Amino acid sequence: MTNESTGPGLNLAQQEAVNYLHGPCLVLAGAGSGKTRVITHKIARLIQMDMAPERIAAITFTNKAAAEMRERAKGLIGRAAKKVVVCTFHALGVRMMREDGAVLGLKPQFSILDADDVTSILKDCGGTTDAATARQWQWNISLWKNMGLNSAQAMAQAKDDNERLVATLMARYEERLTAYQSVDFDDLISLPLKLLKEHAEVRDKWQSLLGHVLVDEYQDTNATQYEVLKLLVGERGRFTAVGDDDQSIYGWRGATLDNLKKLPRDFPTLKVIKLEQNYRSTSAILRAANNVIQPNPKLYPKTLFSELGEGEPVRVVDADNEEHEADRAVARIQSLRANSVHKEFKDFAVLYRANHMARVFEQALRRANIPYKVSGGQSFFDRAEIKDLCAWFRLWVNNDDDPAFLRAITTPKRGIGHTTLQALGVFASKYKLSLFEALFSSSLPAALNARAVSGLHEFGRFVNDQEYRARHTLGAEAAAEFLKDWLKEMGYEKYLYDSEDNEKVAANRWTNVLEFCDWMGKRCGGEIDDASGATDMSDAGPPQGAKAPSGGSAVRGATSVGAKSLLEVAQTISLLSTISEREQEQNVVTLSTLHASKGLEWPHVMLVGVNEGLLPFKLDDDDGRNRDTSEGTLLRLQEERRLMYVGITRAQRSLAVSWTKRRKKGRETIGGIPSRFIAEMALDKSTVKEDPREKLRALRAEFAKKAQDTAAAAAQSGA
């Protein structure tokens, strides 16, 4: 780390953001303006100013972003970076609840349910077998939780019978979660808020533990996350929020721009710094992006500029239909590979509004023998064989986790039938026990026959034995040996081959299992850091509820690297949604939705299906032709415009935007019209081409004047 006030290579606005340390700060970081660089340099600056690294928290939204930030911080400040808390909002929530959740009735080994578990519980609560209905309930409940509402509050503000029904189901669902000692992903934000809001000793503890909080992608925070942030930083407001109101594209899952509006109101001394210099795209691409976003109302107006030159003009391609559009995209890839400096397959991306649009492009790429990947495809952890193994891990960690119990006892089959499990469920409900607790109840033989009880006892003993062994299995080698023995004892390989008609599919699934076990072993050996950032902190710092000494370690136990027990690693498994750290970058064309592309970039980008009714997505009953829009529709249009802006700003050197004259809608083929966003790019107008040198000169003059004014004020006060 340098002894200078900033690292090398920072522009003037970046330097200002890095050096502002003592109060609330909002960094408006336009697309490609170096926000991660600002965050990592600010972490280095805080450490340079004698803040203990473990008192700095950098919070982001994905494990991938957290891993990248961790790596970049390590390159800048060395080993001290390992002590910085770099994690997602959800992982921070896990840390808080593992340490202090006891005041809410949670034991430290609570389970984190995935979406499938939640759907299954809601089907049971609502007495339905229809997964689609249960998922709609799930969606409603998730939105309420993101708004900070519990079932009683949701019931109080329910607008109709349907909402009252869902609020009633939510109350039953809350009861089940309490009984299972389980939480869902929304609880990882709402329960920490409850902790901080209702328990002053917990709030004081966390405010003293964290000296400075940095939040990445601030525009994607929801109402609950904002309240958590506010309570974590307290009145002193030592935080840095980094975001871009022009890239707020997750309103449908609760993200709100109101959080940007609240900041200056809740923190009157807020310092606002704009990053407008773009290091990613050419001027032609940025001009199209600036033009598209211009009609949206601005909280903090800004205009991106680039020193990378004018570059290739943005192309608009009209196609007869989806197949023709895909063929033209393939032809463009082949042409650019022959003529461009950036000619690797990985230099190309095809971006679209919705997942279903990928199929026709996949077919065209296959015909042309061009390798590709569909970004955001099935997660490694969503595969059935991996969910099977994770259910066992969850049961070891938390015996009260009924969904995990049911999956473990039936996968592989153990001679325990549905009738036995149903009777066990009735018995457990009657005596208010978890299914695992019910196994060892002295009253169980009165409810089930001797053979059934014997089978259940055998399963219970097996779980207890494996849990004990997992708790005492330390390091990579021991973990690998344990997992091998465990799979053999369960007969899991045989189960996979018996349950698949296709031997090749079974072999692939078994390979996934072995890869997963290898990955778990490496985590136990410390060869792979805990990428979730949610390691238990129970052995770190002061006892629960006690105040940490000033400058003391908040997360000592969380950041130490070395051998861990298999059970310890299993505790954080639910937060890891990908095994990407094992994957090397592939030289393939990327197909991705616009939402999934955020944060990524490619030399050549094709935005496809840019039709009215698709982008923007249908705003009314006539595919967006009715311009007399309601306030709600207007807000949706603004978010769709931001989505277009995100797509444009993924491109570094070339951008093509295509639309189709005819497109499929269900079983019909309908006429297509180009999206209003194509006209808004103003490509056919002789737009003023901004000279970046002028912009830089103006910025330098502005900062020089600020420095001059500060020096004059200091001289005056000293006189």
VOGU-3710 file (C-alpha; in Angstrom, 3 decimals, decimal comma):
1> mtnestgpgl> 0,000/0,000/0,000  1,305/3,488/-0,819  1,783/6,263/1,715  -0,034/8,708/-0,551  -3,556/9,879/0,138  -4,840/7,788/-2,746  -3,650/4,930/-4,853  -2,214/5,540/-8,295  -4,399/6,041/-11,312  -7,494/7,490/-9,648
11> nlaqqeavny> -9,232/10,380/-11,393  -10,196/13,516/-9,465  -13,747/12,450/-8,587  -12,532/8,977/-7,522  -9,877/10,595/-5,311  -12,479/12,780/-3,630  -14,680/9,738/-2,909  -11,735/7,751/-1,491  -10,527/10,581/0,753  -13,919/11,471/2,264
21> lhgpclvlag> -13,884/9,337/5,443  -15,666/10,998/8,328  -19,320/11,156/7,385  -22,065/9,808/5,137  -21,099/9,679/1,473  -23,066/8,850/-1,675  -20,949/7,996/-4,720  -23,043/8,130/-7,897  -21,034/5,763/-10,046  -22,159/5,702/-13,684
31> agsgktrvit> -21,749/2,513/-15,735  -18,069/1,580/-16,210  -16,848/4,462/-14,008  -14,676/2,351/-11,682  -16,913/1,903/-8,613  -15,193/-1,286/-7,395  -11,864/0,563/-7,670  -13,254/3,344/-5,461  -14,550/0,869/-2,850  -11,266/-1,092/-2,623
41> hkiarliqmd> -9,131/2,074/-2,516  -11,398/3,497/0,175  -10,937/0,341/2,254  -7,155/0,810/1,869  -7,449/4,485/2,858  -9,468/3,654/6,003  -6,827/1,106/7,062  -4,102/3,661/6,302  -5,894/6,016/8,707  -5,591/3,359/11,442
51> maperiaait> -9,039/1,786/11,304  -8,772/-1,928/12,119  -9,607/-3,908/8,915  -12,086/-6,104/10,813  -14,135/-2,957/11,621  -14,711/-2,274/7,896  -17,689/-3,924/6,160  -18,177/-3,916/2,377  -21,636/-5,202/1,481  -22,728/-6,206/-2,014
61> ftnkaaaemr> -25,498/-8,251/-3,637  -23,865/-11,372/-5,093  -21,218/-13,842/-3,983  -19,454/-13,242/-7,294  -19,201/-9,471/-6,685  -18,025/-10,088/-3,112  -15,334/-12,528/-4,333  -14,106/-10,006/-6,941  -13,987/-7,234/-4,338  -12,085/-9,501/-1,941
71> erakgligra> -9,486/-10,329/-4,619  -9,000/-6,698/-5,632  -8,681/-5,583/-2,023  -6,084/-8,307/-1,434  -4,060/-7,065/-4,429  -4,147/-3,535/-3,003  -3,610/-4,010/0,728  -2,264/-7,543/1,044  -3,091/-9,879/3,937  -5,094/-7,261/5,863
81> akkvvvctfh> -7,831/-7,686/3,226  -8,718/-11,096/4,703  -9,913/-9,396/7,883  -12,259/-6,978/6,104  -15,900/-8,103/6,190  -16,746/-8,493/2,498  -20,070/-10,232/2,016  -23,639/-10,003/0,743  -26,518/-8,482/2,733  -27,820/-12,003/3,324
91> algvrmmred> -24,471/-13,276/4,606  -24,217/-10,365/7,032  -27,726/-11,252/8,217  -26,595/-14,828/8,872  -23,623/-13,580/10,894  -25,815/-11,359/13,006  -28,376/-14,083/13,686  -25,800/-16,774/14,454  -24,384/-14,433/17,098  -27,491/-12,706/18,471
101> gavlglkpqf> -30,521/-14,605/17,135  -31,054/-16,248/20,541  -33,014/-13,144/21,654  -35,476/-13,971/18,823  -35,679/-17,634/19,852  -33,300/-18,885/17,134  -30,525/-21,325/17,895  -27,160/-20,635/16,167  -27,566/-23,731/13,948  -30,793/-22,623/12,261
111> sildaddvts> -31,470/-23,816/8,693  -31,823/-21,631/5,608  -34,620/-22,900/3,370  -34,381/-22,708/-0,402  -37,224/-21,675/-2,722  -38,372/-25,283/-3,288  -38,647/-25,908/0,469  -40,690/-22,729/0,857  -43,034/-23,743/-1,992  -43,537/-27,156/-0,418
121> ilkdcggttd> -44,342/-25,690/3,034  -46,799/-23,177/1,541  -48,561/-25,936/-0,441  -49,033/-27,740/2,862  -50,176/-24,563/4,669  -52,699/-23,768/1,952  -53,880/-27,323/1,335  -53,029/-27,273/-2,377  -51,019/-29,484/-4,715  -50,671/-26,697/-7,283
131> aatarqwqwn> -47,064/-25,427/-7,269  -47,938/-22,334/-9,374  -50,499/-21,159/-6,784  -48,003/-21,743/-3,957  -45,309/-19,788/-5,841  -47,730/-16,838/-6,219  -48,322/-16,911/-2,451  -44,560/-17,112/-2,006  -44,081/-14,040/-4,201  -46,658/-12,022/-2,229
141> islwknmgln> -45,141/-13,020/1,119  -41,644/-12,158/-0,127  -42,774/-8,670/-1,205  -44,388/-8,070/2,207  -41,231/-9,184/4,005  -39,129/-6,873/1,806  -41,443/-4,049/2,864  -40,748/-4,942/6,494  -44,210/-6,434/7,194  -45,095/-9,538/9,252
151> saqamaqakd> -48,338/-11,507/8,801  -50,311/-9,369/11,297  -49,238/-6,144/9,547  -49,955/-7,661/6,131  -53,443/-8,632/7,323  -54,062/-5,113/8,655  -53,361/-3,546/5,270  -54,836/-6,302/3,044  -56,914/-4,763/0,228  -59,099/-7,738/-0,732
161> dnerlvatlm> -60,067/-11,332/0,106  -57,092/-12,755/-1,794  -54,591/-10,677/0,191  -56,359/-11,618/3,435  -56,047/-15,305/2,438  -52,303/-14,931/1,749  -51,815/-13,059/5,064  -53,529/-15,977/6,883  -51,224/-18,445/5,095  -48,256/-16,239/5,995
171> aryeerltay> -49,149/-16,575/9,695  -49,205/-20,406/9,361  -45,943/-20,261/7,414  -44,290/-18,184/10,175  -45,372/-20,805/12,733  -43,803/-23,597/10,656  -40,510/-21,720/10,311  -40,363/-21,198/14,079  -41,046/-24,901/14,675  -38,398/-25,945/12,139
181> qsvdfddlis> -35,809/-23,475/13,528  -35,548/-22,315/9,933  -35,519/-19,059/7,993  -36,026/-18,185/4,348  -33,853/-15,750/2,363  -36,128/-12,780/3,072  -35,750/-13,468/6,813  -31,990/-12,981/6,451  -32,778/-9,268/6,050  -36,022/-8,825/8,038
191> lplkllkeha> -34,857/-10,657/11,199  -31,585/-8,658/11,518  -33,774/-5,539/11,220  -35,943/-6,846/14,074  -32,758/-7,532/16,091  -31,406/-4,013/15,602  -34,739/-2,248/16,031  -36,044/-4,026/19,126  -32,864/-4,898/21,048  -30,771/-1,868/22,016
201> evrdkwqsll> -27,860/-3,964/23,363  -27,542/-5,793/20,006  -27,769/-2,494/18,110  -25,081/-0,874/20,311  -22,831/-3,878/19,881  -22,980/-3,867/16,073  -22,646/-0,083/15,825  -19,445/-0,250/17,870  -18,119/-3,279/15,973  -18,431/-1,668/12,540
211> ghvlvdeyqd> -16,436/1,547/12,078  -17,316/2,124/8,397  -19,852/0,406/6,137  -19,568/0,485/2,328  -22,593/-0,601/0,270  -22,166/-1,571/-3,386  -25,061/-1,365/-5,897  -26,952/0,822/-3,464  -29,754/1,471/-5,992  -30,723/-2,230/-5,679
221> tnatqyevlk> -31,501/-2,054/-1,945  -35,067/-2,553/-0,733  -36,848/-0,748/2,106  -35,782/-3,323/4,728  -32,119/-3,241/3,683  -32,127/0,545/3,978  -33,461/0,347/7,529  -30,792/-2,259/8,423  -28,072/0,033/7,042  -29,464/3,024/8,945
231> llvgergrft> -29,463/1,128/12,252  -25,981/-0,338/11,648  -24,347/3,053/11,100  -26,383/5,005/13,690  -26,322/8,774/13,985  -22,606/9,090/13,199  -23,415/7,852/9,695  -19,991/6,546/8,749  -20,885/4,845/5,506  -20,291/5,040/1,771
241> avgdddqsiy> -23,165/4,133/-0,548  -22,063/3,478/-4,134  -24,701/3,189/-6,829  -26,342/4,557/-9,942  -30,000/5,578/-10,124  -29,856/5,007/-13,910  -29,161/1,294/-13,319  -32,014/0,580/-10,912  -33,690/-2,397/-12,644  -34,971/-4,576/-9,803
251> gwrgatldnl> -38,141/-2,735/-8,775  -40,102/-5,957/-9,392  -38,287/-7,619/-6,473  -38,613/-4,736/-4,025  -35,644/-2,465/-4,873  -36,664/1,159/-4,557  -35,182/4,477/-5,650  -36,838/5,970/-2,568  -33,705/4,824/-0,718  -31,705/7,380/-2,710
261> kklprdfptl> -34,248/10,090/-1,907  -34,162/9,251/1,818  -30,388/9,589/2,225  -30,104/13,421/2,227  -33,212/13,614/4,427  -31,972/11,096/7,020  -28,332/12,223/6,807  -28,328/16,020/6,246  -24,504/16,147/6,052  -24,482/13,664/3,136
271> kvikleqnyr> -21,622/14,248/0,669  -22,635/13,485/-2,950  -19,843/12,699/-5,444  -20,474/11,857/-9,120  -18,283/9,530/-11,181  -18,983/10,403/-14,817  -15,862/9,264/-16,668  -16,522/5,900/-18,290  -13,562/3,539/-18,856  -15,537/0,846/-20,692
281> stsailraan> -17,279/2,139/-23,814  -16,634/4,313/-26,856  -18,241/7,751/-27,222  -20,750/6,484/-29,835  -22,079/3,850/-27,401  -22,198/6,269/-24,457  -24,014/8,906/-26,514  -26,756/6,359/-27,318  -26,945/5,431/-23,600  -27,119/9,072/-22,452
291> nviqpnpkly> -29,852/9,799/-25,024  -31,954/6,800/-23,940  -31,851/7,606/-20,246  -32,381/11,348/-20,722  -36,246/11,280/-20,614  -36,222/9,711/-17,123  -36,536/12,136/-14,188  -33,158/12,647/-12,482  -32,444/12,578/-8,776  -28,835/13,541/-9,477
301> pktlfselge> -28,247/14,497/-13,144  -25,029/13,183/-14,693  -23,640/12,569/-18,186  -21,153/9,808/-18,899  -18,154/10,598/-21,106  -15,260/8,546/-22,455  -11,701/9,138/-23,635  -11,726/5,946/-25,709  -12,608/7,755/-28,954  -15,710/7,850/-31,133
311> gepvrvvdad> -15,563/4,184/-32,161  -17,928/2,289/-34,421  -21,421/3,736/-34,888  -24,238/1,901/-33,102  -26,098/-0,296/-35,632  -29,847/-0,888/-35,812  -30,833/-4,161/-37,490  -34,360/-4,969/-38,619  -35,193/-8,635/-39,134  -38,193/-10,364/-40,704
321> neeheadrav> -38,776/-12,647/-37,692  -36,957/-14,265/-34,733  -35,174/-16,884/-36,901  -33,942/-14,194/-39,286  -32,803/-12,095/-36,300  -30,800/-15,033/-34,910  -29,181/-15,709/-38,313  -28,180/-12,034/-38,603  -26,667/-12,142/-35,096  -24,598/-15,190/-36,074
331> ariqslrans> -23,508/-13,481/-39,317  -22,412/-10,438/-37,290  -20,336/-12,621/-34,947  -18,642/-14,298/-37,926  -17,967/-10,953/-39,637  -16,489/-9,322/-36,515  -14,333/-12,379/-35,831  -12,812/-11,907/-39,272  -12,285/-8,144/-38,976  -12,081/-7,091/-35,317
341> vhkefkdfav> -9,136/-7,054/-32,898  -11,497/-8,658/-30,362  -12,281/-11,933/-32,110  -12,476/-14,573/-29,355  -15,904/-16,154/-28,839  -15,878/-14,852/-25,237  -15,791/-11,278/-26,642  -19,429/-11,587/-27,797  -22,739/-11,400/-25,952  -26,358/-11,625/-27,108
351> lyranhmarv> -28,702/-9,928/-24,608  -32,511/-10,222/-24,500  -35,454/-9,262/-22,276  -36,736/-12,717/-21,300  -35,354/-16,264/-20,946  -37,674/-17,808/-23,569  -35,978/-15,740/-26,289  -32,719/-17,716/-25,996  -33,908/-20,874/-27,801  -33,832/-19,571/-31,375
361> feqalrrani> -30,318/-18,106/-30,846  -29,102/-21,397/-29,373  -30,322/-23,203/-32,502  -28,632/-20,723/-34,852  -25,314/-20,889/-32,939  -25,403/-24,701/-32,981  -25,961/-24,732/-36,749  -22,920/-22,465/-37,175  -20,815/-24,613/-34,775  -20,273/-21,618/-32,495
371> pykvsggqsf> -19,809/-22,553/-28,803  -22,020/-20,700/-26,340  -23,330/-20,679/-22,769  -26,683/-19,518/-21,445  -25,887/-17,263/-18,512  -28,076/-17,724/-15,496  -28,846/-21,365/-16,411  -29,421/-23,991/-13,741  -27,283/-23,371/-10,691  -25,038/-26,201/-9,588
381> fdraeikdlc> -26,863/-26,163/-6,242  -30,254/-26,508/-7,936  -29,392/-29,986/-9,237  -31,350/-32,726/-7,507  -28,287/-34,755/-6,476  -26,665/-31,708/-4,835  -29,909/-30,772/-3,041  -30,067/-34,367/-1,759  -26,639/-34,109/-0,135  -27,295/-30,587/1,182
391> awfrlwvnnd> -30,487/-31,849/2,907  -28,314/-34,246/4,939  -25,909/-31,410/5,824  -28,824/-29,236/6,944  -30,187/-32,056/9,119  -26,791/-32,541/10,795  -26,593/-28,829/11,544  -30,243/-28,467/12,650  -32,187/-31,580/13,672  -35,447/-29,548/13,779
401> ddpaflrait> -35,349/-28,906/10,001  -38,374/-30,988/8,915  -38,052/-30,359/5,120  -34,421/-31,550/5,281  -35,488/-34,557/7,399  -38,077/-35,645/4,813  -35,638/-35,352/1,909  -32,861/-37,190/3,747  -35,037/-40,101/4,934  -36,446/-40,696/1,445
411> tpkrgightt> -33,243/-40,163/-0,606  -32,103/-42,877/-1,026  -35,094/-44,968/0,037  -34,524/-46,693/3,382  -37,542/-48,991/3,577  -39,516/-46,284/5,382  -42,734/-45,728/3,466  -45,123/-42,833/3,023  -47,636/-44,300/5,517  -44,990/-44,437/8,271
421> lqalgvfask> -43,871/-40,858/7,590  -47,470/-39,651/7,553  -48,103/-41,279/10,941  -44,852/-39,794/12,272  -45,997/-36,365/11,054  -49,375/-36,678/12,830  -47,601/-37,781/16,033  -45,067/-34,921/15,849  -47,811/-32,321/15,259  -49,875/-33,651/18,179
431> yklslfealf> -46,991/-33,293/20,643  -45,484/-30,170/18,981  -42,195/-31,923/18,196  -39,956/-31,812/15,141  -39,944/-35,042/13,131  -36,448/-35,893/14,357  -37,376/-35,266/18,014  -40,439/-37,480/17,551  -38,210/-40,435/16,532  -36,932/-40,823/20,075
441> ssslpaalna> -40,150/-40,093/21,969  -41,061/-42,785/24,482  -44,695/-42,557/23,278  -43,872/-43,333/19,612  -44,313/-47,167/19,884  -47,957/-46,541/20,801  -48,526/-44,721/17,495  -46,545/-46,919/15,069  -45,852/-50,632/14,708  -42,574/-52,126/15,972
451> ravsglhefg> -41,057/-52,554/12,480  -41,690/-48,892/11,574  -40,263/-47,669/14,903  -37,170/-49,851/14,417  -36,564/-48,411/10,913  -36,984/-44,835/12,193  -34,623/-45,474/15,135  -32,009/-46,886/12,767  -32,243/-43,728/10,609  -32,000/-41,492/13,718
461> rfvndqeyra> -28,890/-43,303/14,957  -27,301/-43,003/11,490  -27,931/-39,232/11,438  -26,521/-38,782/14,958  -23,454/-40,850/14,111  -22,765/-38,897/10,892  -23,323/-35,567/12,650  -20,791/-36,512/15,361  -18,254/-37,584/12,753  -18,815/-34,447/10,633
471> rhtlgaeaaa> -18,286/-32,251/13,725  -14,911/-33,926/14,352  -13,769/-34,187/10,721  -11,142/-31,477/10,176  -9,251/-30,583/7,010  -9,440/-31,570/3,342  -8,085/-35,117/3,527  -10,288/-36,186/6,451  -13,370/-34,583/4,828  -12,749/-36,389/1,531
481> eflkdwlkem> -12,414/-39,727/3,363  -15,556/-39,098/5,430  -17,674/-38,119/2,406  -16,508/-41,166/0,439  -17,441/-43,511/3,317  -20,766/-41,723/3,854  -21,829/-42,000/0,198  -20,845/-45,677/0,184  -22,770/-46,396/3,384  -25,880/-44,658/1,945
491> gyekylydse> -25,496/-46,468/-1,367  -25,934/-43,162/-3,161  -24,114/-44,118/-6,387  -26,318/-47,214/-6,773  -29,391/-45,069/-6,047  -28,477/-42,643/-8,876  -27,947/-45,407/-11,442  -31,146/-47,222/-10,357  -33,256/-44,063/-10,626  -32,062/-43,085/-14,133
501> dnekvaanrw> -33,009/-44,865/-17,368  -30,059/-43,297/-19,176  -26,685/-44,518/-17,868  -24,875/-41,476/-19,287  -27,181/-39,109/-17,329  -26,569/-41,144/-14,160  -22,785/-40,982/-14,737  -22,965/-37,183/-15,159  -24,941/-36,859/-11,936  -22,413/-39,013/-10,070
511> tnvlefcdwm> -19,591/-36,822/-11,471  -21,425/-33,778/-10,053  -21,538/-35,503/-6,654  -17,783/-36,217/-6,719  -17,026/-32,651/-7,830  -19,170/-31,307/-5,004  -17,414/-33,507/-2,431  -14,015/-32,359/-3,722  -15,160/-28,725/-3,410  -16,412/-29,315/0,159
521> gkrcggeidd> -13,080/-30,935/1,065  -11,134/-27,930/-0,220  -13,278/-25,614/1,905  -12,550/-27,756/4,961  -8,841/-27,534/4,173  -8,878/-23,738/3,776  -7,791/-24,074/0,119  -10,946/-22,145/-0,822  -12,049/-19,231/1,362  -15,580/-19,072/2,697
531> asgatdmsda> -16,978/-17,228/-0,318  -20,323/-16,637/1,348  -18,816/-14,385/3,973  -21,235/-15,845/6,512  -18,906/-17,854/8,743  -20,087/-18,167/12,313  -18,633/-15,490/14,551  -19,575/-16,972/17,908  -15,932/-17,252/18,955  -15,089/-13,743/17,862
541> gppqgakaps> -15,119/-10,652/20,014  -17,109/-10,202/23,229  -19,907/-12,408/24,558  -23,396/-11,980/23,137  -24,883/-8,602/23,965  -21,603/-7,171/25,243  -20,087/-4,095/23,734  -16,889/-4,585/21,776  -13,889/-2,540/22,848  -13,055/0,327/20,531
551> ggsavrgats> -11,025/-0,955/17,624  -11,553/-4,563/18,713  -12,055/-7,447/16,315  -15,581/-7,895/15,071  -15,029/-10,954/12,992  -11,763/-12,572/14,048  -13,220/-16,059/13,934  -14,898/-15,386/10,594  -11,792/-14,424/8,737  -9,272/-16,921/9,955
561> vgakslleva> -8,256/-19,330/7,246  -7,213/-22,873/7,985  -8,756/-26,270/8,638  -12,476/-26,266/9,401  -14,787/-29,060/10,404  -17,139/-30,461/7,798  -20,079/-29,402/9,979  -18,788/-25,817/10,108  -18,530/-25,665/6,309  -22,001/-27,237/5,979
571> qtisllstis> -23,515/-24,332/7,978  -22,952/-21,806/5,177  -23,777/-24,044/2,248  -27,247/-22,564/1,720  -25,780/-19,172/0,919  -23,625/-20,409/-1,906  -25,552/-20,366/-5,143  -22,780/-21,282/-7,528  -19,654/-23,328/-7,790  -18,175/-20,808/-10,229
581> ereqeqnvvt> -14,884/-20,468/-8,387  -14,026/-23,923/-9,721  -14,798/-22,874/-13,295  -12,268/-21,392/-15,676  -13,443/-18,691/-18,065  -14,726/-20,415/-21,156  -14,109/-19,171/-24,673  -17,804/-19,157/-25,651  -20,447/-16,658/-26,770  -22,665/-15,546/-23,872
591> lstlhaskgl> -26,468/-15,584/-24,139  -28,005/-13,676/-21,245  -31,058/-11,786/-20,057  -30,519/-8,069/-19,566  -31,101/-8,439/-15,822  -28,409/-11,138/-15,520  -25,929/-9,076/-17,573  -25,712/-6,238/-15,064  -22,157/-5,751/-13,820  -20,669/-7,551/-16,862
601> ewphvmlvgv> -19,114/-6,249/-20,092  -18,072/-7,504/-23,525  -16,279/-5,927/-26,520  -19,231/-6,787/-28,813  -22,860/-6,743/-27,684  -26,071/-7,482/-29,578  -29,328/-6,341/-27,997  -32,047/-8,440/-29,619  -35,844/-8,411/-29,594  -35,920/-4,648/-28,997
611> negllpfkld> -39,592/-4,459/-29,957  -42,426/-2,521/-28,413  -44,167/-4,998/-26,113  -40,907/-6,799/-25,257  -38,598/-3,914/-24,331  -40,361/-2,075/-22,879  -42,328/-5,090/-21,772  -46,059/-4,878/-22,430  -47,239/-1,770/-20,607  -50,934/-2,007/-21,500
621> dddgrnrdts> -53,312/-4,110/-23,544  -52,156/-2,959/-26,937  -48,400/-3,560/-26,750  -47,490/-0,110/-25,612  -49,192/1,874/-28,386  -51,375/3,724/-25,887  -49,250/6,613/-24,652  -51,852/7,926/-22,197  -50,226/6,137/-19,289  -51,075/5,917/-15,596
631> egtllrlqee> -48,523/6,780/-12,905  -47,818/3,067/-12,248  -47,281/2,408/-15,961  -45,028/5,449/-16,189  -42,834/4,121/-13,366  -42,607/0,741/-15,125  -41,641/2,471/-18,363  -38,873/4,331/-16,534  -37,515/1,055/-15,159  -37,661/-0,567/-18,615
641> rrlmyvgitr> -35,746/2,440/-20,000  -33,086/1,886/-17,315  -32,942/-1,763/-18,413  -32,229/-0,643/-21,993  -29,548/1,696/-20,634  -27,927/-1,194/-18,737  -27,900/-3,281/-21,934  -26,281/-0,499/-24,001  -23,589/0,144/-21,394  -22,463/-3,520/-21,374
651> aqrslavswt> -20,816/-2,868/-24,787  -17,187/-1,797/-24,966  -16,394/-1,464/-28,703  -19,455/-2,325/-30,801  -23,213/-2,429/-30,290  -25,983/-3,703/-32,566  -29,658/-3,326/-31,661  -32,176/-5,523/-33,511  -35,954/-5,761/-33,763  -38,311/-8,028/-35,709
661> krrkkgreti> -41,060/-7,042/-38,155  -43,074/-10,065/-37,094  -42,822/-12,018/-33,829  -44,467/-14,961/-32,114  -46,974/-14,296/-29,375  -48,208/-17,586/-27,997  -49,294/-19,645/-31,024  -49,888/-16,587/-33,164  -47,531/-14,496/-35,261  -48,151/-10,771/-34,895
671> ggipsrfiae> -46,729/-7,640/-36,504  -43,820/-6,078/-34,678  -42,813/-2,457/-34,259  -39,449/-1,157/-33,109  -39,157/-0,166/-29,459  -39,519/3,539/-28,656  -36,026/3,197/-27,119  -34,470/2,821/-30,592  -35,794/6,264/-31,569  -34,671/7,633/-28,199
681> maldkstvke> -31,054/6,629/-28,937  -31,231/9,415/-31,586  -28,811/7,605/-33,872  -30,147/9,282/-37,016  -29,612/12,794/-35,700  -26,460/14,833/-35,947  -25,978/14,766/-32,200  -23,336/16,964/-30,645  -20,230/14,903/-30,054  -18,827/15,924/-26,711
691> dpreklralr> -15,066/16,497/-26,526  -13,883/14,509/-23,446  -10,891/16,794/-23,137  -13,246/19,717/-22,509  -15,083/17,715/-19,836  -11,793/16,793/-18,125  -10,590/20,391/-18,216  -13,862/21,538/-16,619  -13,584/18,877/-13,898  -9,964/19,812/-13,148
701> aefakkaqdt> -10,946/23,476/-12,896  -13,830/22,571/-10,541  -11,580/20,538/-8,228  -8,815/23,166/-8,329  -11,327/25,820/-7,245  -12,530/23,565/-4,390  -8,931/23,078/-3,213  -8,269/26,829/-3,485  -11,417/27,668/-1,482  -10,504/25,122/1,213
711> aaaaaqsga> -6,966/26,533/1,514  -8,312/30,091/1,709  -10,800/29,118/4,428  -8,041/27,361/6,409  -5,755/30,379/6,103  -8,553/32,681/7,262  -9,379/30,565/10,308  -5,669/30,408/11,265  -5,199/34,174/10,935
//
